[in-house]
Amino acid sequence: PAAEQKALLDWTIEATDGNEQTRALAALVKVTLRNPNVEERGRPIHALIEFALPDLALRLLPALNRIGGATSAECAAKLAVRDDARLAEAATAALGRWSDDTALPALATVAEKAAQASARTAAVEAVLRHFERHRDGWTAASTALAGRLLACTQDADTRVKLVRLLHRARDREALAVLAPLKADTALAAAAATAEAVV
């Protein structure tokens, strides 16, 4: 029920003691998860977090991962691109621990737009870890994600790892991503190998 969610959200905001804050956040998440619409259920929380001061946003951040979905991941990404280093680090770490692949586009956004260099690096590393752990089903969206990360990453070793991810691709988009990389001396061999596999 929306009324119950609002009351719990108010309690979560007003809680001052650490234990009370934890209980309030747990109750808020529990009620929020009752809504079967994954993308809509967290809307009031997303709206609050987006404009909250850093301390309140940090307190509410754990709810996003528990609520899940692409909308929660996008909300976490908005925190990760902020100037506040603590908030950017915590939000990027939360996205890296996301339970499914709905956070991958949000991580790419962080890699592209984060104000903190450490958040950008952590976002790329989180995507690489995800693909190391999950070796199933490469899609055109995976190729597009690798392309976005290649475009915003300057570190040579990381770029080689991203090119090697494209070995899994079986689509024309991967060939388009790989074509300009063959001119880069640091990536030419890896790009040629990936192109031959694709």
C-alpha positions in Angstrom: 0.0 0.0 0.0 1.3 3.4 -1.0 0.2 5.0 2.3 2.1 2.5 4.3 5.2 3.0 2.1 5.0 6.8 2.6 4.7 6.4 6.4 7.7 4.1 6.4 9.7 6.4 4.2 9.0 9.3 6.7 10.1 7.1 9.5 13.3 6.2 7.6 14.1 9.9 7.1 13.4 10.9 10.7 15.1 8.0 12.4 18.2 9.2 14.3 19.5 6.1 16.1 21.5 3.6 14.0 19.4 0.7 15.0 16.2 2.5 14.4 17.4 3.6 10.9 18.2 -0.1 10.1 14.8 -1.2 11.2 13.0 1.5 9.3 14.9 0.8 6.1 14.2 -2.9 6.4 10.5 -2.3 6.9 10.4 0.2 4.0 12.1 -2.4 1.7 9.7 -5.1 2.8 6.6 -3.1 2.1 8.0 -1.8 -1.2 8.7 -5.3 -2.4 5.0 -6.2 -2.0 4.3 -4.2 -5.1 4.7 -6.6 -8.1 5.6 -3.8 -10.5 9.4 -3.9 -10.2 10.0 -0.7 -12.1 7.3 1.4 -10.4 7.5 0.1 -6.8 10.5 2.2 -5.8 9.5 5.5 -7.4 9.0 7.4 -4.1 12.3 6.2 -2.8 14.1 7.0 -6.1 12.5 10.5 -6.1 13.7 11.1 -2.5 17.3 9.8 -3.0 17.8 11.7 -6.2 17.5 15.1 -4.4 18.6 14.0 -0.9 21.7 15.4 0.9 24.6 13.0 0.8 24.2 11.6 4.3 20.5 10.7 3.8 21.3 9.3 0.3 24.0 7.1 1.8 21.5 5.8 4.4 18.9 5.0 1.8 21.3 3.6 -0.8 21.1 -0.1 0.5 17.4 -0.1 -0.3 18.1 0.3 -4.1 19.9 -3.0 -4.4 17.2 -4.8 -2.4 14.4 -3.3 -4.5 16.3 -4.1 -7.7 15.4 -3.4 -11.3 16.8 -1.0 -13.9 15.1 2.0 -12.4 16.8 1.5 -9.0 20.1 1.0 -10.8 19.6 4.2 -12.7 18.9 6.0 -9.4 22.2 4.6 -8.0 24.0 5.7 -11.1 22.8 9.3 -10.5 24.4 9.1 -7.1 27.6 7.7 -8.4 28.1 10.5 -10.9 27.9 13.2 -8.2 30.9 15.1 -7.0 30.7 13.7 -3.4 33.4 11.1 -3.3 31.8 9.0 -0.4 28.5 8.9 -2.2 30.0 8.1 -5.6 32.1 5.3 -4.1 29.2 3.8 -2.2 26.8 4.0 -5.1 29.3 2.5 -7.6 30.0 -0.4 -5.1 26.3 -1.0 -4.7 25.9 -1.2 -8.5 28.8 -3.7 -8.6 27.0 -5.9 -6.1 23.7 -5.9 -8.1 22.1 -9.3 -8.2 21.4 -9.3 -11.9 22.4 -7.6 -15.1 20.0 -4.7 -14.9 22.8 -2.6 -13.4 25.1 -3.0 -16.4 23.8 0.0 -18.4 23.9 2.1 -15.2 27.5 1.1 -14.6 28.4 2.1 -18.2 26.8 5.5 -17.4 28.9 5.8 -14.3 32.0 4.9 -16.4 31.1 7.6 -18.9 30.0 10.4 -16.6 31.2 10.1 -13.0 32.9 13.2 -11.6 35.2 10.9 -9.6 37.9 9.0 -11.5 37.8 6.2 -8.9 34.0 5.7 -9.6 34.7 5.5 -13.3 37.4 2.9 -12.8 35.3 0.9 -10.3 32.3 0.9 -12.7 34.4 -0.6 -15.6 35.9 -3.2 -13.2 32.4 -4.1 -12.0 31.3 -4.8 -15.5 34.3 -6.9 -16.2 33.7 -8.9 -13.0 30.1 -9.4 -14.0 31.1 -10.9 -17.4 33.7 -13.1 -15.7 31.1 -14.6 -13.4 28.3 -14.8 -16.0 29.5 -16.5 -19.1 26.1 -17.2 -20.5 24.2 -15.5 -23.3 26.1 -12.7 -25.1 23.6 -10.3 -26.7 23.7 -7.2 -28.9 23.2 -5.2 -25.7 26.3 -6.8 -24.3 28.2 -5.7 -27.4 26.8 -2.1 -27.1 27.9 -2.0 -23.5 31.4 -3.1 -24.3 31.5 -0.5 -27.1 30.4 2.3 -24.6 33.1 1.2 -22.2 35.8 1.1 -24.9 34.8 4.6 -25.9 35.3 6.1 -22.4 38.2 4.0 -21.1 41.8 5.1 -21.7 43.7 2.5 -19.7 45.4 0.1 -22.2 45.1 -3.1 -20.1 41.4 -2.5 -19.4 40.7 -1.8 -23.1 42.4 -5.1 -24.0 40.1 -6.9 -21.5 37.1 -5.2 -23.0 38.2 -6.3 -26.5 38.6 -9.8 -25.3 35.1 -9.8 -24.0 34.0 -9.3 -27.6 35.3 -12.8 -28.4 31.9 -13.9 -27.1 30.0 -11.8 -29.5 28.2 -13.2 -32.6 26.7 -10.1 -34.1 27.5 -7.5 -36.7 27.6 -4.8 -34.1 30.7 -6.4 -32.6 32.5 -6.1 -36.0 31.6 -2.4 -36.1 33.0 -1.9 -32.6 36.2 -3.9 -33.5 36.9 -2.3 -36.9 38.4 1.0 -35.7 40.4 -0.7 -32.9 42.6 -2.5 -35.4 44.3 0.8 -36.1 45.3 1.2 -32.4 48.7 -0.5 -32.0 47.9 -1.5 -28.4 44.7 -3.2 -29.4 45.4 -4.4 -33.0 46.2 -8.0 -32.1 43.4 -8.5 -29.7 40.9 -6.8 -32.0 42.0 -9.0 -35.0 41.7 -12.1 -32.9 38.2 -11.0 -31.6 37.1 -10.2 -35.2 38.3 -13.6 -36.4 36.3 -15.3 -33.6 33.2 -13.2 -34.2 
